[in-house]
Structure formats: C-alpha cells, structure tokens
Amino acid sequence: MAQAVRWNHPFSYLNSDGKRHPVENSFASVTLLLGLVAVITAWWPGLHMIGSWAGLIGILTGAWGQFISATTGERFVTIIGLGAAAVGFYLGVAHGGLVP
C-alpha cells in the first residue's frame, strides 16, 4: 500500500520512466509556453511581432526538445506546444512578419 500514500510530483507524467529529466522537461515546458503565447497573440494583428518571434523560437525549442526527449509524456507536451507555436508563427507572418 505504499503507492497509495506516495505523493506524486507534478512532473510525474513527464518522468514516466521514474528518472528525472530536468533539461527535457524544461524544453517541453518552454515550448508549450511559447506556443501558447504565439497562438494567443495571433488573435490581434497588431501583435504580429510577438507572435512571430514566440512562434519561431517555439518551433526551434520544440524541434530540439523532440530530438532529446526521453519519455512519451515529454514528446506529447512538446508536440502540442510545437503545433501551437507553428500556428502562431504562420499567423504572425501572415499579419506582418518578424519585423515592424
């Protein structure tokens, strides 16, 4: 019954193999955060620079995060963030691009 009273760490989904992966978890979290920023700023055409840059950096961190990921949970979070970053990037470029 030890598993019934064991406290699960918030990143236990990402560390499904029982080992710690601080770098991989950081890349997955940053990619998700940048993807959310890129998608949210895509709603306003005046924020195209923020969305474009956040999307571009999110795509790059997501690609590297996929390359070094160790568990399925990390890959899942990275792909969600990577897709959101790509949508935000493309909409930001459509509204004006990376420069003012």
N, C-alpha and C positions, 0 to 999 in steps of 0.2 A: 504493500500500500504506500510505499514511499513516493511513487509517481503521483498519487492523489494529493499530496500536500506539497509537492515540489512547485516552486514559483517559476513560471516561465518568463524568460527575458523577452522584452519587446521585439528583439530581432530573432527570436527562435524560429520564425517562419523562414527567414533568410538563411539561418545557420542550421538547416535541417540535417546536416551530417554530424552535428554535435561538436564541431570545431568552430573556433572564432575566425571570422574573415573581415577584419576591420576595413581593409582597403577596398575589397569588393563591395561591401555593404555601403561604404561611402560613395563609391561610384554609382551604385544603384539609386541611392537616396538623392544625390545631386542631380542625376539625370531626370528623375521623377520631378524634382522641384523645378528645374529649368524647363521641363516640358509643360508643367502647369503654368508657369509664368508666360511662356511663349503662347500657349493657347488662350489664356485669359486676355493678354494684351492684343491678340489678333482681333478681338471684337471691336476695337477702336482703331480706325485707320491712322489717326494721329500718333499712335504709339508704335508705328511700324519699326522704328529703330530698335526699341527694347525687345520687341517680339522677334525680330530678325536675328539679333545678336544672341538672345537667350536660346533661340531655336538652333542656331549654328553651333554654339558651344554645347548645347544638349545633345546634338547629333554626334559630335566628336566624343564627348564623355560617354555617351551610350554605346558607341562603337567600341571604345576601349574597354568599357565595362563588360560588354558581351565577350570580348576576347579573353579577359582574365577571370570571368565568373566561375564559381566552383559548384554552385547548387542550382537547382531548378527554381527555387524561390527568388534568387538574385536575378536569374535570367528573365523571369516573369515580370518583376518590377522594372527591370531595365528596358524591356521591350515596350511596356506601357508608356514609360517616360520617353523612350526613343520615338515612338509613334506620335505622341503629343508634341514633342519638340519639332518633328518634321512638319506636322500640320501648321504649327505656329510659325515656323521658318518660311514655309511656302506662302502662307497668307501675308506675312510681313513683307516678303519680297514683292508680292503682287501689289501691296499697298504703297510701296515706295523704296523698299530695299534697305541695305545696310547703312547708307549714308543719307544725310538730310536732303 
